[in-house]
Amino acid sequence: MFEAVLLICFGVLGSNLGQHEGLFVPATVMLLCFIMGLQNAIMTKLSGARIRTTHVTGLVTDMSIELGKLFYWNASRHDSGKPFVRADRKKLKLLASLVGLFFSGGVAGAIGFKQLGFAASLILAAILLTLAIVPVLDDLNVRLKHAWRKDL
């Protein structure tokens, strides 16, 4: 929810860039950096520090390592007693999906910005709010039930 609110702030700040460049450009850049860091922290926490999503180069590097493991020939390793090299196919699939989504999101974002300007971020914020509302309501429901039981 917080990330969606920040995207709304970005859309509003961005729409005012033309009138107040001296103030809004640095604020908008800092806000974007914070949003990227927040998104990276969320994904790092959810993935147990296995995936960081802000920088696509890290995703591509990790994906390349898994591809190298996938195509590695283990025949000489088996005889020498060295460990068998095996790719984590589930991680490889996830990384490839994320890289593909970054690419398609970049294209969609460029088209959206060209057509709508900063208002395109408001559409993304609305989607994010819609996706986030269910877990937030679930958390509130659990807390209310817990508080209600405490009162009894």
C-alpha positions as CSV (number, residue, x, y, z in Angstrom):
1,M,0.0,0.0,0.0
2,F,2.8,2.3,0.9
3,E,4.5,1.8,-2.5
4,A,1.2,2.6,-4.2
5,V,0.9,5.8,-2.2
6,L,4.5,6.7,-3.2
7,L,3.6,6.1,-6.9
8,I,0.7,8.4,-6.6
9,C,3.0,11.1,-5.1
10,F,5.4,10.5,-8.1
11,G,2.5,11.0,-10.5
12,V,1.5,14.2,-8.8
13,L,5.1,15.5,-8.5
14,G,5.9,14.6,-12.0
15,S,2.9,16.4,-13.4
16,N,4.3,19.6,-11.8
17,L,7.8,19.3,-13.1
18,G,7.2,21.8,-15.9
19,Q,6.2,24.6,-13.6
20,H,8.8,24.1,-10.8
21,E,11.9,22.3,-12.2
22,G,14.2,23.5,-9.4
23,L,12.2,21.9,-6.6
24,F,10.3,19.0,-8.2
25,V,13.1,17.4,-10.3
26,P,15.3,16.6,-7.3
27,A,12.3,15.5,-5.2
28,T,11.0,13.3,-7.9
29,V,14.4,11.6,-8.5
30,M,14.8,11.0,-4.7
31,L,11.2,9.6,-4.6
32,L,11.9,7.2,-7.5
33,C,15.2,6.1,-5.8
34,F,13.3,5.4,-2.6
35,I,10.5,3.5,-4.4
36,M,13.1,1.3,-6.2
37,G,14.9,0.6,-2.9
38,L,11.6,-0.2,-1.2
39,Q,10.6,-2.6,-3.9
40,N,14.1,-4.2,-3.8
41,A,13.8,-4.6,0.0
42,I,10.4,-6.1,-0.3
43,M,11.5,-8.7,-2.8
44,T,14.7,-9.4,-0.9
45,K,12.6,-10.1,2.2
46,L,10.0,-12.2,0.5
47,S,12.6,-14.3,-1.4
48,G,14.7,-14.8,1.7
49,A,17.5,-12.7,0.2
50,R,17.8,-14.9,-2.9
51,I,16.5,-12.3,-5.3
52,R,17.1,-8.6,-5.6
53,T,15.1,-7.0,-8.3
54,T,16.1,-3.3,-8.6
55,H,19.1,-4.0,-10.9
56,V,18.4,-6.3,-13.9
57,T,22.1,-6.9,-14.3
58,G,22.1,-9.0,-11.1
59,L,19.1,-11.0,-12.3
60,V,20.9,-11.6,-15.6
61,T,24.1,-12.6,-13.8
62,D,22.2,-15.1,-11.6
63,M,20.3,-16.4,-14.5
64,S,23.5,-16.9,-16.5
65,I,25.1,-18.8,-13.6
66,E,22.1,-21.1,-13.5
67,L,22.2,-21.6,-17.3
68,G,25.9,-22.4,-17.0
69,K,25.1,-25.1,-14.4
70,L,22.3,-26.4,-16.6
71,F,24.5,-27.0,-19.6
72,Y,27.6,-28.1,-17.6
73,W,28.8,-31.6,-18.5
74,N,29.3,-33.6,-15.3
75,A,31.0,-36.6,-16.8
76,S,34.6,-35.8,-15.6
77,R,33.3,-34.7,-12.2
78,H,31.7,-38.0,-11.4
79,D,34.9,-40.0,-11.6
80,S,37.0,-37.5,-9.5
81,G,34.7,-37.5,-6.5
82,K,33.9,-33.8,-7.0
83,P,30.3,-32.7,-6.4
84,F,27.7,-33.0,-9.1
85,V,26.8,-29.6,-10.7
86,R,23.1,-29.2,-11.0
87,A,21.1,-26.1,-11.9
88,D,18.2,-24.9,-9.8
89,R,15.6,-25.0,-12.5
90,K,12.9,-23.4,-10.3
91,K,15.2,-20.4,-9.6
92,L,16.2,-20.2,-13.3
93,K,12.5,-20.1,-14.3
94,L,11.8,-17.4,-11.7
95,L,14.8,-15.3,-12.9
96,A,13.9,-15.6,-16.5
97,S,10.3,-14.6,-15.7
98,L,11.5,-11.5,-13.8
99,V,13.8,-10.5,-16.6
100,G,11.0,-10.9,-19.1
101,L,8.6,-9.0,-16.9
102,F,11.2,-6.1,-16.5
103,F,11.5,-6.0,-20.3
104,S,7.8,-6.0,-21.0
105,G,7.2,-3.5,-18.1
106,G,9.8,-1.2,-19.5
107,V,8.2,-1.3,-23.0
108,A,4.7,-0.8,-21.5
109,G,6.0,2.0,-19.3
110,A,7.6,3.8,-22.2
111,I,4.4,3.6,-24.2
112,G,2.3,4.6,-21.3
113,F,4.4,7.6,-20.5
114,K,4.4,8.6,-24.2
115,Q,0.6,8.4,-24.3
116,L,-0.3,9.6,-20.8
117,G,2.7,11.2,-19.2
118,F,3.1,11.0,-15.5
119,A,-0.6,9.9,-15.2
120,A,0.5,6.4,-16.3
121,S,2.0,5.9,-12.9
122,L,-1.4,6.6,-11.4
123,I,-2.8,3.6,-13.3
124,L,0.0,1.5,-11.9
125,A,-0.7,2.8,-8.4
126,A,-4.3,1.9,-8.8
127,I,-3.4,-1.7,-9.8
128,L,-1.0,-2.0,-6.9
129,L,-3.6,-0.7,-4.5
130,T,-6.1,-3.2,-5.8
131,L,-3.6,-6.1,-5.4
132,A,-2.6,-4.9,-1.9
133,I,-6.0,-4.3,-0.4
134,V,-6.9,-8.0,0.1
135,P,-3.8,-8.9,2.3
136,V,-4.3,-5.6,4.2
137,L,-7.9,-6.4,4.9
138,D,-7.0,-9.9,5.9
139,D,-4.4,-8.5,8.4
140,L,-6.9,-6.1,9.8
141,N,-9.5,-8.9,10.1
142,V,-7.0,-11.1,12.0
143,R,-6.0,-8.2,14.3
144,L,-9.6,-7.3,15.0
145,K,-10.4,-10.9,15.9
146,H,-7.4,-11.1,18.1
147,A,-8.3,-7.8,19.9
148,W,-11.9,-9.0,20.3
149,R,-10.8,-12.3,21.9
150,K,-8.5,-10.3,24.2
151,D,-11.4,-8.3,25.4
152,L,-13.4,-11.4,26.4
